Amino acid sequence: MLAFISKVDTVFEVINPENSGVLYKFVLTRISGEPSVAIRQRNLENWDDLRTFLKNTYTEKRTLDFYTTQSFGVR
């Protein structure tokens, strides 16, 4: 998901801001499955709102304890 978000961020940075609405609608068509259903149930009107929703909902949230255990864990 983070790769998708990063790619879309890059496109939004380089397009003419006047075309952001059309690009946002295109981005919505590229999302399928459960995320698509979840997005339709919310009032996400622009890429910033969608990006925040995707990051909060679909990216892994790992704690410092997780990384410590991974780094120093017994194998």
N, CA, C and O atoms as a Tripos MOL2 file, in Angstrom:
@<TRIPOS>MOLECULE
protein
  300   299    75     0     0
PROTEIN
NO_CHARGES

@<TRIPOS>ATOM
      1 N           0.8300   -1.1880    0.0000 N.3       1 MET1
      2 CA          0.0000    0.0000    0.0000 C.3       1 MET1
      3 C           0.8800    1.2600    0.0000 C.2       1 MET1
      4 O           0.5610    2.2490   -0.6610 O.2       1 MET1
      5 N           1.9830    1.2120    0.7440 N.am      2 LEU2
      6 CA          2.8410    2.4000    0.7870 C.3       2 LEU2
      7 C           3.4430    2.7210   -0.5760 C.2       2 LEU2
      8 O           3.6450    3.8900   -0.9020 O.2       2 LEU2
      9 N           3.7310    1.6950   -1.3740 N.am      3 ALA3
     10 CA          4.2590    1.9400   -2.7210 C.3       3 ALA3
     11 C           3.2170    2.6380   -3.5820 C.2       3 ALA3
     12 O           3.5450    3.5690   -4.3180 O.2       3 ALA3
     13 N           1.9700    2.2000   -3.4980 N.am      4 PHE4
     14 CA          0.8820    2.8300   -4.2400 C.3       4 PHE4
     15 C           0.7350    4.2900   -3.8210 C.2       4 PHE4
     16 O           0.6400    5.1730   -4.6730 O.2       4 PHE4
     17 N           0.7160    4.5440   -2.5300 N.am      5 ILE5
     18 CA          0.5750    5.9070   -2.0110 C.3       5 ILE5
     19 C           1.7150    6.7880   -2.5040 C.2       5 ILE5
     20 O           1.4930    7.9270   -2.9160 O.2       5 ILE5
     21 N           2.9270    6.2630   -2.4610 N.am      6 SER6
     22 CA          4.0910    7.0270   -2.9070 C.3       6 SER6
     23 C           4.0020    7.3740   -4.3890 C.2       6 SER6
     24 O           4.3140    8.4970   -4.7850 O.2       6 SER6
     25 N           3.5820    6.4230   -5.2010 N.am      7 LYS7
     26 CA          3.4610    6.6810   -6.6420 C.3       7 LYS7
     27 C           2.4000    7.7370   -6.9230 C.2       7 LYS7
     28 O           2.6100    8.6300   -7.7440 O.2       7 LYS7
     29 N           1.2720    7.6360   -6.2470 N.am      8 VAL8
     30 CA          0.2080    8.6220   -6.4640 C.3       8 VAL8
     31 C           0.6580    9.9970   -5.9630 C.2       8 VAL8
     32 O           0.3780   11.0060   -6.6110 O.2       8 VAL8
     33 N           1.3400   10.0510   -4.8360 N.am      9 ASP9
     34 CA          1.8860   11.3260   -4.3510 C.3       9 ASP9
     35 C           2.7610   11.9820   -5.4100 C.2       9 ASP9
     36 O           2.6660   13.1860   -5.6460 O.2       9 ASP9
     37 N           3.6070   11.1880   -6.0400 N.am     10 THR10
     38 CA          4.5150   11.7110   -7.0630 C.3      10 THR10
     39 C           3.7330   12.2930   -8.2370 C.2      10 THR10
     40 O           4.0670   13.3700   -8.7320 O.2      10 THR10
     41 N           2.7150   11.6010   -8.6750 N.am     11 VAL11
     42 CA          1.9150   12.1010   -9.8010 C.3      11 VAL11
     43 C           1.2140   13.4010   -9.4220 C.2      11 VAL11
     44 O           1.1710   14.3370  -10.2200 O.2      11 VAL11
     45 N           0.6660   13.4660   -8.2090 N.am     12 PHE12
     46 CA         -0.0040   14.7040   -7.7880 C.3      12 PHE12
     47 C           0.9790   15.8740   -7.7010 C.2      12 PHE12
     48 O           0.5870   17.0250   -7.8890 O.2      12 PHE12
     49 N           2.2410   15.5880   -7.4190 N.am     13 GLU13
     50 CA          3.2410   16.6480   -7.3420 C.3      13 GLU13
     51 C           3.5650   17.2420   -8.7110 C.2      13 GLU13
     52 O           3.9020   18.4220   -8.8080 O.2      13 GLU13
     53 N           3.4670   16.4380   -9.7620 N.am     14 VAL14
     54 CA          3.9190   16.9080  -11.0690 C.3      14 VAL14
     55 C           2.8060   17.3570  -12.0070 C.2      14 VAL14
     56 O           3.0870   17.9620  -13.0410 O.2      14 VAL14
     57 N           1.5360   17.0730  -11.6690 N.am     15 ILE15
     58 CA          0.4590   17.4820  -12.5730 C.3      15 ILE15
     59 C           0.0480   18.9270  -12.3070 C.2      15 ILE15
     60 O           0.3550   19.5080  -11.2660 O.2      15 ILE15
     61 N          -0.6410   19.4690  -13.2680 N.am     16 ASN16
     62 CA         -1.2420   20.7870  -13.1070 C.3      16 ASN16
     63 C          -2.3460   20.6600  -12.0480 C.2      16 ASN16
     64 O          -3.2150   19.7960  -12.1730 O.2      16 ASN16
     65 N          -2.3260   21.5010  -11.0150 N.am     17 PRO17
     66 CA         -3.3400   21.4060   -9.9640 C.3      17 PRO17
     67 C          -4.7800   21.4640  -10.4780 C.2      17 PRO17
     68 O          -5.6890   20.9530   -9.8240 O.2      17 PRO17
     69 N          -4.9920   22.0710  -11.6250 N.am     18 GLU18
     70 CA         -6.3370   22.1290  -12.2030 C.3      18 GLU18
     71 C          -6.8640   20.7310  -12.5530 C.2      18 GLU18
     72 O          -8.0740   20.5270  -12.6400 O.2      18 GLU18
     73 N          -5.9540   19.7730  -12.7530 N.am     19 ASN19
     74 CA         -6.3380   18.4180  -13.1410 C.3      19 ASN19
     75 C          -6.4240   17.4570  -11.9570 C.2      19 ASN19
     76 O          -6.6230   16.2570  -12.1470 O.2      19 ASN19
     77 N          -6.2770   17.9690  -10.7510 N.am     20 SER20
     78 CA         -6.2430   17.0820   -9.5870 C.3      20 SER20
     79 C          -7.5700   16.3470   -9.3690 C.2      20 SER20
     80 O          -7.5650   15.2050   -8.9110 O.2      20 SER20
     81 N          -8.6780   16.9650   -9.6810 N.am     21 GLY21
     82 CA         -9.9770   16.3040   -9.5280 C.3      21 GLY21
     83 C         -10.1140   15.0950  -10.4380 C.2      21 GLY21
     84 O         -10.6120   14.0480  -10.0240 O.2      21 GLY21
     85 N          -9.6730   15.2450  -11.6730 N.am     22 VAL22
     86 CA         -9.7300   14.1420  -12.6330 C.3      22 VAL22
     87 C          -8.7740   13.0320  -12.2010 C.2      22 VAL22
     88 O          -9.1170   11.8510  -12.2580 O.2      22 VAL22
     89 N          -7.5850   13.4140  -11.7750 N.am     23 LEU23
     90 CA         -6.6260   12.4160  -11.3200 C.3      23 LEU23
     91 C          -7.1550   11.6700  -10.0940 C.2      23 LEU23
     92 O          -6.9910   10.4540   -9.9910 O.2      23 LEU23
     93 N          -7.7760   12.3780   -9.1820 N.am     24 TYR24
     94 CA         -8.3450   11.7390   -7.9930 C.3      24 TYR24
     95 C          -9.3890   10.6920   -8.3970 C.2      24 TYR24
     96 O          -9.4000    9.5880   -7.8530 O.2      24 TYR24
     97 N         -10.2500   11.0300   -9.3340 N.am     25 LYS25
     98 CA        -11.2470   10.0650   -9.7990 C.3      25 LYS25
     99 C         -10.5910    8.8550  -10.4500 C.2      25 LYS25
    100 O         -11.0640    7.7290  -10.2920 O.2      25 LYS25
    101 N          -9.5040    9.0830  -11.1800 N.am     26 PHE26
    102 CA         -8.7660    7.9700  -11.7910 C.3      26 PHE26
    103 C          -8.1550    7.0790  -10.7150 C.2      26 PHE26
    104 O          -8.2200    5.8530  -10.8090 O.2      26 PHE26
    105 N          -7.5670    7.6900   -9.7010 N.am     27 VAL27
    106 CA         -6.9610    6.9220   -8.6000 C.3      27 VAL27
    107 C          -8.0180    6.0410   -7.9480 C.2      27 VAL27
    108 O          -7.7490    4.8810   -7.6340 O.2      27 VAL27
    109 N          -9.2090    6.5740   -7.7410 N.am     28 LEU28
    110 CA        -10.2870    5.7810   -7.1460 C.3      28 LEU28
    111 C         -10.6050    4.5440   -7.9850 C.2      28 LEU28
    112 O         -10.9580    3.5000   -7.4360 O.2      28 LEU28
    113 N         -10.4830    4.6510   -9.3040 N.am     29 THR29
    114 CA        -10.7650    3.4890  -10.1580 C.3      29 THR29
    115 C          -9.6890    2.4260  -10.0560 C.2      29 THR29
    116 O          -9.9300    1.2740  -10.4190 O.2      29 THR29
    117 N          -8.5160    2.7770   -9.5750 N.am     30 ARG30
    118 CA         -7.4060    1.8300   -9.4700 C.3      30 ARG30
    119 C          -7.4400    1.0230   -8.1710 C.2      30 ARG30
    120 O          -6.6660    0.0800   -8.0020 O.2      30 ARG30
    121 N          -8.3160    1.3870   -7.2750 N.am     31 ILE31
    122 CA         -8.4240    0.7020   -5.9890 C.3      31 ILE31
    123 C          -9.5770   -0.2890   -6.0820 C.2      31 ILE31
    124 O         -10.6850    0.0630   -6.4880 O.2      31 ILE31
    125 N          -9.3010   -1.5260   -5.7020 N.am     32 SER32
    126 CA        -10.3390   -2.5490   -5.8080 C.3      32 SER32
    127 C         -10.4290   -3.3530   -4.5180 C.2      32 SER32
    128 O          -9.6330   -3.1680   -3.5970 O.2      32 SER32
    129 N         -11.3960   -4.2350   -4.4680 N.am     33 GLY33
    130 CA        -11.5550   -5.1170   -3.3220 C.3      33 GLY33
    131 C         -12.1050   -4.4030   -2.1050 C.2      33 GLY33
    132 O         -12.8410   -3.4230   -2.2160 O.2      33 GLY33
    133 N         -11.7320   -4.9130   -0.9410 N.am     34 GLU34
    134 CA        -12.2360   -4.3790    0.3260 C.3      34 GLU34
    135 C         -11.9250   -2.8940    0.5070 C.2      34 GLU34
    136 O         -12.7850   -2.1620    0.9960 O.2      34 GLU34
    137 N         -10.7260   -2.4130    0.1330 N.am     35 PRO35
    138 CA        -10.4840   -0.9680    0.2740 C.3      35 PRO35
    139 C         -11.4630   -0.1250   -0.5400 C.2      35 PRO35
    140 O         -11.8690    0.9500   -0.0970 O.2      35 PRO35
    141 N         -11.8400   -0.5970   -1.7140 N.am     36 SER36
    142 CA        -12.7860    0.1480   -2.5390 C.3      36 SER36
    143 C         -14.1370    0.2830   -1.8450 C.2      36 SER36
    144 O         -14.7490    1.3510   -1.8620 O.2      36 SER36
    145 N         -14.5930   -0.8020   -1.2390 N.am     37 VAL37
    146 CA        -15.8710   -0.7720   -0.5170 C.3      37 VAL37
    147 C         -15.7850    0.1900    0.6610 C.2      37 VAL37
    148 O         -16.6960    0.9880    0.8830 O.2      37 VAL37
    149 N         -14.6930    0.1160    1.4140 N.am     38 ALA38
    150 CA        -14.5130    0.9880    2.5790 C.3      38 ALA38
    151 C         -14.4560    2.4570    2.1730 C.2      38 ALA38
    152 O         -14.9830    3.3150    2.8820 O.2      38 ALA38
    153 N         -13.8280    2.7520    1.0500 N.am     39 ILE39
    154 CA        -13.7110    4.1330    0.5790 C.3      39 ILE39
    155 C         -15.0810    4.6800    0.1720 C.2      39 ILE39
    156 O         -15.4080    5.8300    0.4670 O.2      39 ILE39
    157 N         -15.8690    3.8620   -0.4990 N.am     40 ARG40
    158 CA        -17.1980    4.3090   -0.9340 C.3      40 ARG40
    159 C         -18.1100    4.6360    0.2450 C.2      40 ARG40
    160 O         -19.0520    5.4130    0.0970 O.2      40 ARG40
    161 N         -17.8430    4.0560    1.4060 N.am     41 GLN41
    162 CA        -18.6740    4.2890    2.5780 C.3      41 GLN41
    163 C         -18.2610    5.5510    3.3440 C.2      41 GLN41
    164 O         -18.8740    5.8960    4.3540 O.2      41 GLN41
    165 N         -17.2450    6.2200    2.8700 N.am     42 ARG42
    166 CA        -16.7620    7.4340    3.5360 C.3      42 ARG42
    167 C         -16.8550    8.6180    2.5830 C.2      42 ARG42
    168 O         -17.0120    8.4510    1.3740 O.2      42 ARG42
    169 N         -16.7570    9.7950    3.1380 N.am     43 ASN43
    170 CA        -16.8080   11.0110    2.3390 C.3      43 ASN43
    171 C         -15.3880   11.5300    2.1260 C.2      43 ASN43
    172 O         -14.9880   12.5400    2.7040 O.2      43 ASN43
    173 N         -14.6380   10.8220    1.2880 N.am     44 LEU44
    174 CA        -13.2600   11.2050    0.9930 C.3      44 LEU44
    175 C         -13.2630   11.9890   -0.3080 C.2      44 LEU44
    176 O         -13.4490   11.4210   -1.3850 O.2      44 LEU44
    177 N         -13.0570   13.2830   -0.2060 N.am     45 GLU45
    178 CA        -13.2580   14.1400   -1.3660 C.3      45 GLU45
    179 C         -11.9920   14.5080   -2.1220 C.2      45 GLU45
    180 O         -12.0700   15.1050   -3.1960 O.2      45 GLU45
    181 N         -10.8210   14.1630   -1.5810 N.am     46 ASN46
    182 CA         -9.5850   14.5080   -2.2760 C.3      46 ASN46
    183 C          -8.4880   13.5260   -1.8960 C.2      46 ASN46
    184 O          -8.6630   12.6850   -1.0140 O.2      46 ASN46
    185 N          -7.3590   13.6470   -2.5760 N.am     47 TRP47
    186 CA         -6.2600   12.7200   -2.3650 C.3      47 TRP47
    187 C          -5.7150   12.7900   -0.9360 C.2      47 TRP47
    188 O          -5.3620   11.7560   -0.3690 O.2      47 TRP47
    189 N          -5.6410   13.9560   -0.3550 N.am     48 ASP48
    190 CA         -5.1300   14.0670    1.0190 C.3      48 ASP48
    191 C          -5.9860   13.2550    1.9880 C.2      48 ASP48
    192 O          -5.4560   12.5480    2.8450 O.2      48 ASP48
    193 N          -7.2970   13.3540    1.8520 N.am     49 ASP49
    194 CA         -8.1970   12.5720    2.7100 C.3      49 ASP49
    195 C          -8.0340   11.0770    2.4550 C.2      49 ASP49
    196 O          -7.9770   10.2830    3.3930 O.2      49 ASP49
    197 N          -7.9610   10.7020    1.1860 N.am     50 LEU50
    198 CA         -7.8240    9.2940    0.8340 C.3      50 LEU50
    199 C          -6.4910    8.7390    1.3240 C.2      50 LEU50
    200 O          -6.4420    7.6430    1.8840 O.2      50 LEU50
    201 N          -5.4050    9.4940    1.1150 N.am     51 ARG51
    202 CA         -4.0810    9.0540    1.5670 C.3      51 ARG51
    203 C          -4.0860    8.7940    3.0650 C.2      51 ARG51
    204 O          -3.5920    7.7620    3.5180 O.2      51 ARG51
    205 N          -4.6400    9.7200    3.8330 N.am     52 THR52
    206 CA         -4.7070    9.5590    5.2820 C.3      52 THR52
    207 C          -5.4930    8.3110    5.6520 C.2      52 THR52
    208 O          -5.0690    7.5410    6.5140 O.2      52 THR52
    209 N          -6.6320    8.1090    5.0070 N.am     53 PHE53
    210 CA         -7.4490    6.9290    5.2800 C.3      53 PHE53
    211 C          -6.6780    5.6470    4.9620 C.2      53 PHE53
    212 O          -6.6640    4.7180    5.7680 O.2      53 PHE53
    213 N          -6.0400    5.5930    3.7980 N.am     54 LEU54
    214 CA         -5.3070    4.3950    3.4110 C.3      54 LEU54
    215 C          -4.1610    4.0960    4.3780 C.2      54 LEU54
    216 O          -3.9630    2.9490    4.7780 O.2      54 LEU54
    217 N          -3.4110    5.1330    4.7480 N.am     55 LYS55
    218 CA         -2.2980    4.9230    5.6730 C.3      55 LYS55
    219 C          -2.7900    4.4420    7.0340 C.2      55 LYS55
    220 O          -2.2220    3.5160    7.6140 O.2      55 LYS55
    221 N          -3.8370    5.0660    7.5340 N.am     56 ASN56
    222 CA         -4.3390    4.7010    8.8630 C.3      56 ASN56
    223 C          -4.9860    3.3250    8.8850 C.2      56 ASN56
    224 O          -4.9750    2.6490    9.9140 O.2      56 ASN56
    225 N          -5.5470    2.9080    7.7640 N.am     57 THR57
    226 CA         -6.3110    1.6710    7.7340 C.3      57 THR57
    227 C          -5.5220    0.4750    7.2160 C.2      57 THR57
    228 O          -5.7220   -0.6430    7.6900 O.2      57 THR57
    229 N          -4.6330    0.6860    6.2560 N.am     58 TYR58
    230 CA         -4.0340   -0.4420    5.5510 C.3      58 TYR58
    231 C          -2.5190   -0.5680    5.6660 C.2      58 TYR58
    232 O          -1.9380   -1.4510    5.0360 O.2      58 TYR58
    233 N          -1.8740    0.2650    6.4330 N.am     59 THR59
    234 CA         -0.4380    0.0770    6.6270 C.3      59 THR59
    235 C          -0.1960   -0.5390    7.9930 C.2      59 THR59
    236 O          -0.9680   -0.3390    8.9300 O.2      59 THR59
    237 N           0.8800   -1.2860    8.0860 N.am     60 GLU60
    238 CA          1.1980   -1.9450    9.3390 C.3      60 GLU60
    239 C           1.6260   -0.9200   10.3760 C.2      60 GLU60
    240 O           2.3780    0.0140   10.0960 O.2      60 GLU60
    241 N           1.1270   -1.1280   11.5620 N.am     61 LYS61
    242 CA          1.5190   -0.2700   12.6720 C.3      61 LYS61
    243 C           2.3180   -1.1360   13.6360 C.2      61 LYS61
    244 O           1.7600   -1.9850   14.3300 O.2      61 LYS61
    245 N           3.5940   -0.9200   13.6710 N.am     62 ARG62
    246 CA          4.4530   -1.7280   14.5140 C.3      62 ARG62
    247 C           5.0500   -0.8560   15.6140 C.2      62 ARG62
    248 O           5.3710    0.3150   15.4090 O.2      62 ARG62
    249 N           5.1850   -1.4580   16.7610 N.am     63 THR63
    250 CA          5.6920   -0.7310   17.9160 C.3      63 THR63
    251 C           7.2040   -0.8760   18.0190 C.2      63 THR63
    252 O           7.8150   -1.6990   17.3360 O.2      63 THR63
    253 N           7.7840   -0.0750   18.8700 N.am     64 LEU64
    254 CA          9.2130   -0.1700   19.1380 C.3      64 LEU64
    255 C           9.5500   -1.5460   19.7000 C.2      64 LEU64
    256 O          10.6120   -2.0950   19.4080 O.2      64 LEU64
    257 N           8.6540   -2.1000   20.5020 N.am     65 ASP65
    258 CA          8.8680   -3.4450   21.0420 C.3      65 ASP65
    259 C           8.9860   -4.4830   19.9300 C.2      65 ASP65
    260 O           9.8110   -5.3920   20.0130 O.2      65 ASP65
    261 N           8.1780   -4.3540   18.9100 N.am     66 PHE66
    262 CA          8.2460   -5.2910   17.7930 C.3      66 PHE66
    263 C           9.6270   -5.2520   17.1520 C.2      66 PHE66
    264 O          10.2440   -6.2930   16.9270 O.2      66 PHE66
    265 N          10.1110   -4.0390   16.8570 N.am     67 TYR67
    266 CA         11.4120   -3.9230   16.1960 C.3      67 TYR67
    267 C          12.5500   -4.3740   17.1050 C.2      67 TYR67
    268 O          13.5310   -4.9510   16.6340 O.2      67 TYR67
    269 N          12.4270   -4.1190   18.3830 N.am     68 THR68
    270 CA         13.4470   -4.5740   19.3380 C.3      68 THR68
    271 C          13.4810   -6.0880   19.3600 C.2      68 THR68
    272 O          14.5550   -6.6880   19.3310 O.2      68 THR68
    273 N          12.3260   -6.7040   19.4110 N.am     69 THR69
    274 CA         12.2550   -8.1570   19.4210 C.3      69 THR69
    275 C          12.8270   -8.7290   18.1270 C.2      69 THR69
    276 O          13.5490   -9.7260   18.1560 O.2      69 THR69
    277 N          12.5160   -8.1150   17.0100 N.am     70 GLN70
    278 CA         13.0560   -8.5810   15.7320 C.3      70 GLN70
    279 C          14.5730   -8.4360   15.6700 C.2      70 GLN70
    280 O          15.2670   -9.2950   15.1240 O.2      70 GLN70
    281 N          15.0780   -7.3460   16.2320 N.am     71 SER71
    282 CA         16.5180   -7.0810   16.1580 C.3      71 SER71
    283 C          17.3200   -7.9750   17.0980 C.2      71 SER71
    284 O          18.4030   -8.4420   16.7450 O.2      71 SER71
    285 N          16.7890   -8.2090   18.2870 N.am     72 PHE72
    286 CA         17.5470   -8.9160   19.3140 C.3      72 PHE72
    287 C          16.9650  -10.2700   19.6670 C.2      72 PHE72
    288 O          17.4350  -10.9240   20.5980 O.2      72 PHE72
    289 N          15.9530  -10.6970   18.9400 N.am     73 GLY73
    290 CA         15.2750  -11.9570   19.2570 C.3      73 GLY73
    291 C          16.1860  -13.1510   19.0270 C.2      73 GLY73
    292 O          17.0850  -13.1240   18.1860 O.2      73 GLY73
    293 N          15.9330  -14.1830   19.7880 N.am     74 VAL74
    294 CA         16.6680  -15.4360   19.6520 C.3      74 VAL74
    295 C          16.0950  -16.1850   18.4710 C.2      74 VAL74
    296 O          14.8790  -16.2870   18.3140 O.2      74 VAL74
    297 N          16.9730  -16.7050   17.6460 N.am     75 ARG75
    298 CA         16.5040  -17.4440   16.4510 C.3      75 ARG75
    299 C          16.8500  -18.8880   16.5660 C.2      75 ARG75
    300 O          16.5420  -19.6700   15.6670 O.2      75 ARG75
@<TRIPOS>BOND
     1     1     2 1
     2     2     3 1
     3     3     4 2
     4     3     5 am
     5     5     6 1
     6     6     7 1
     7     7     8 2
     8     7     9 am
     9     9    10 1
    10    10    11 1
    11    11    12 2
    12    11    13 am
    13    13    14 1
    14    14    15 1
    15    15    16 2
    16    15    17 am
    17    17    18 1
    18    18    19 1
    19    19    20 2
    20    19    21 am
    21    21    22 1
    22    22    23 1
    23    23    24 2
    24    23    25 am
    25    25    26 1
    26    26    27 1
    27    27    28 2
    28    27    29 am
    29    29    30 1
    30    30    31 1
    31    31    32 2
    32    31    33 am
    33    33    34 1
    34    34    35 1
    35    35    36 2
    36    35    37 am
    37    37    38 1
    38    38    39 1
    39    39    40 2
    40    39    41 am
    41    41    42 1
    42    42    43 1
    43    43    44 2
    44    43    45 am
    45    45    46 1
    46    46    47 1
    47    47    48 2
    48    47    49 am
    49    49    50 1
    50    50    51 1
    51    51    52 2
    52    51    53 am
    53    53    54 1
    54    54    55 1
    55    55    56 2
    56    55    57 am
    57    57    58 1
    58    58    59 1
    59    59    60 2
    60    59    61 am
    61    61    62 1
    62    62    63 1
    63    63    64 2
    64    63    65 am
    65    65    66 1
    66    66    67 1
    67    67    68 2
    68    67    69 am
    69    69    70 1
    70    70    71 1
    71    71    72 2
    72    71    73 am
    73    73    74 1
    74    74    75 1
    75    75    76 2
    76    75    77 am
    77    77    78 1
    78    78    79 1
    79    79    80 2
    80    79    81 am
    81    81    82 1
    82    82    83 1
    83    83    84 2
    84    83    85 am
    85    85    86 1
    86    86    87 1
    87    87    88 2
    88    87    89 am
    89    89    90 1
    90    90    91 1
    91    91    92 2
    92    91    93 am
    93    93    94 1
    94    94    95 1
    95    95    96 2
    96    95    97 am
    97    97    98 1
    98    98    99 1
    99    99   100 2
   100    99   101 am
   101   101   102 1
   102   102   103 1
   103   103   104 2
   104   103   105 am
   105   105   106 1
   106   106   107 1
   107   107   108 2
   108   107   109 am
   109   109   110 1
   110   110   111 1
   111   111   112 2
   112   111   113 am
   113   113   114 1
   114   114   115 1
   115   115   116 2
   116   115   117 am
   117   117   118 1
   118   118   119 1
   119   119   120 2
   120   119   121 am
   121   121   122 1
   122   122   123 1
   123   123   124 2
   124   123   125 am
   125   125   126 1
   126   126   127 1
   127   127   128 2
   128   127   129 am
   129   129   130 1
   130   130   131 1
   131   131   132 2
   132   131   133 am
   133   133   134 1
   134   134   135 1
   135   135   136 2
   136   135   137 am
   137   137   138 1
   138   138   139 1
   139   139   140 2
   140   139   141 am
   141   141   142 1
   142   142   143 1
   143   143   144 2
   144   143   145 am
   145   145   146 1
   146   146   147 1
   147   147   148 2
   148   147   149 am
   149   149   150 1
   150   150   151 1
   151   151   152 2
   152   151   153 am
   153   153   154 1
   154   154   155 1
   155   155   156 2
   156   155   157 am
   157   157   158 1
   158   158   159 1
   159   159   160 2
   160   159   161 am
   161   161   162 1
   162   162   163 1
   163   163   164 2
   164   163   165 am
   165   165   166 1
   166   166   167 1
   167   167   168 2
   168   167   169 am
   169   169   170 1
   170   170   171 1
   171   171   172 2
   172   171   173 am
   173   173   174 1
   174   174   175 1
   175   175   176 2
   176   175   177 am
   177   177   178 1
   178   178   179 1
   179   179   180 2
   180   179   181 am
   181   181   182 1
   182   182   183 1
   183   183   184 2
   184   183   185 am
   185   185   186 1
   186   186   187 1
   187   187   188 2
   188   187   189 am
   189   189   190 1
   190   190   191 1
   191   191   192 2
   192   191   193 am
   193   193   194 1
   194   194   195 1
   195   195   196 2
   196   195   197 am
   197   197   198 1
   198   198   199 1
   199   199   200 2
   200   199   201 am
   201   201   202 1
   202   202   203 1
   203   203   204 2
   204   203   205 am
   205   205   206 1
   206   206   207 1
   207   207   208 2
   208   207   209 am
   209   209   210 1
   210   210   211 1
   211   211   212 2
   212   211   213 am
   213   213   214 1
   214   214   215 1
   215   215   216 2
   216   215   217 am
   217   217   218 1
   218   218   219 1
   219   219   220 2
   220   219   221 am
   221   221   222 1
   222   222   223 1
   223   223   224 2
   224   223   225 am
   225   225   226 1
   226   226   227 1
   227   227   228 2
   228   227   229 am
   229   229   230 1
   230   230   231 1
   231   231   232 2
   232   231   233 am
   233   233   234 1
   234   234   235 1
   235   235   236 2
   236   235   237 am
   237   237   238 1
   238   238   239 1
   239   239   240 2
   240   239   241 am
   241   241   242 1
   242   242   243 1
   243   243   244 2
   244   243   245 am
   245   245   246 1
   246   246   247 1
   247   247   248 2
   248   247   249 am
   249   249   250 1
   250   250   251 1
   251   251   252 2
   252   251   253 am
   253   253   254 1
   254   254   255 1
   255   255   256 2
   256   255   257 am
   257   257   258 1
   258   258   259 1
   259   259   260 2
   260   259   261 am
   261   261   262 1
   262   262   263 1
   263   263   264 2
   264   263   265 am
   265   265   266 1
   266   266   267 1
   267   267   268 2
   268   267   269 am
   269   269   270 1
   270   270   271 1
   271   271   272 2
   272   271   273 am
   273   273   274 1
   274   274   275 1
   275   275   276 2
   276   275   277 am
   277   277   278 1
   278   278   279 1
   279   279   280 2
   280   279   281 am
   281   281   282 1
   282   282   283 1
   283   283   284 2
   284   283   285 am
   285   285   286 1
   286   286   287 1
   287   287   288 2
   288   287   289 am
   289   289   290 1
   290   290   291 1
   291   291   292 2
   292   291   293 am
   293   293   294 1
   294   294   295 1
   295   295   296 2
   296   295   297 am
   297   297   298 1
   298   298   299 1
   299   299   300 2
@<TRIPOS>SUBSTRUCTURE
     1 MET1         2 RESIDUE 1 A MET
     2 LEU2         6 RESIDUE 1 A LEU
     3 ALA3        10 RESIDUE 1 A ALA
     4 PHE4        14 RESIDUE 1 A PHE
     5 ILE5        18 RESIDUE 1 A ILE
     6 SER6        22 RESIDUE 1 A SER
     7 LYS7        26 RESIDUE 1 A LYS
     8 VAL8        30 RESIDUE 1 A VAL
     9 ASP9        34 RESIDUE 1 A ASP
    10 THR10       38 RESIDUE 1 A THR
    11 VAL11       42 RESIDUE 1 A VAL
    12 PHE12       46 RESIDUE 1 A PHE
    13 GLU13       50 RESIDUE 1 A GLU
    14 VAL14       54 RESIDUE 1 A VAL
    15 ILE15       58 RESIDUE 1 A ILE
    16 ASN16       62 RESIDUE 1 A ASN
    17 PRO17       66 RESIDUE 1 A PRO
    18 GLU18       70 RESIDUE 1 A GLU
    19 ASN19       74 RESIDUE 1 A ASN
    20 SER20       78 RESIDUE 1 A SER
    21 GLY21       82 RESIDUE 1 A GLY
    22 VAL22       86 RESIDUE 1 A VAL
    23 LEU23       90 RESIDUE 1 A LEU
    24 TYR24       94 RESIDUE 1 A TYR
    25 LYS25       98 RESIDUE 1 A LYS
    26 PHE26      102 RESIDUE 1 A PHE
    27 VAL27      106 RESIDUE 1 A VAL
    28 LEU28      110 RESIDUE 1 A LEU
    29 THR29      114 RESIDUE 1 A THR
    30 ARG30      118 RESIDUE 1 A ARG
    31 ILE31      122 RESIDUE 1 A ILE
    32 SER32      126 RESIDUE 1 A SER
    33 GLY33      130 RESIDUE 1 A GLY
    34 GLU34      134 RESIDUE 1 A GLU
    35 PRO35      138 RESIDUE 1 A PRO
    36 SER36      142 RESIDUE 1 A SER
    37 VAL37      146 RESIDUE 1 A VAL
    38 ALA38      150 RESIDUE 1 A ALA
    39 ILE39      154 RESIDUE 1 A ILE
    40 ARG40      158 RESIDUE 1 A ARG
    41 GLN41      162 RESIDUE 1 A GLN
    42 ARG42      166 RESIDUE 1 A ARG
    43 ASN43      170 RESIDUE 1 A ASN
    44 LEU44      174 RESIDUE 1 A LEU
    45 GLU45      178 RESIDUE 1 A GLU
    46 ASN46      182 RESIDUE 1 A ASN
    47 TRP47      186 RESIDUE 1 A TRP
    48 ASP48      190 RESIDUE 1 A ASP
    49 ASP49      194 RESIDUE 1 A ASP
    50 LEU50      198 RESIDUE 1 A LEU
    51 ARG51      202 RESIDUE 1 A ARG
    52 THR52      206 RESIDUE 1 A THR
    53 PHE53      210 RESIDUE 1 A PHE
    54 LEU54      214 RESIDUE 1 A LEU
    55 LYS55      218 RESIDUE 1 A LYS
    56 ASN56      222 RESIDUE 1 A ASN
    57 THR57      226 RESIDUE 1 A THR
    58 TYR58      230 RESIDUE 1 A TYR
    59 THR59      234 RESIDUE 1 A THR
    60 GLU60      238 RESIDUE 1 A GLU
    61 LYS61      242 RESIDUE 1 A LYS
    62 ARG62      246 RESIDUE 1 A ARG
    63 THR63      250 RESIDUE 1 A THR
    64 LEU64      254 RESIDUE 1 A LEU
    65 ASP65      258 RESIDUE 1 A ASP
    66 PHE66      262 RESIDUE 1 A PHE
    67 TYR67      266 RESIDUE 1 A TYR
    68 THR68      270 RESIDUE 1 A THR
    69 THR69      274 RESIDUE 1 A THR
    70 GLN70      278 RESIDUE 1 A GLN
    71 SER71      282 RESIDUE 1 A SER
    72 PHE72      286 RESIDUE 1 A PHE
    73 GLY73      290 RESIDUE 1 A GLY
    74 VAL74      294 RESIDUE 1 A VAL
    75 ARG75      298 RESIDUE 1 A ARG
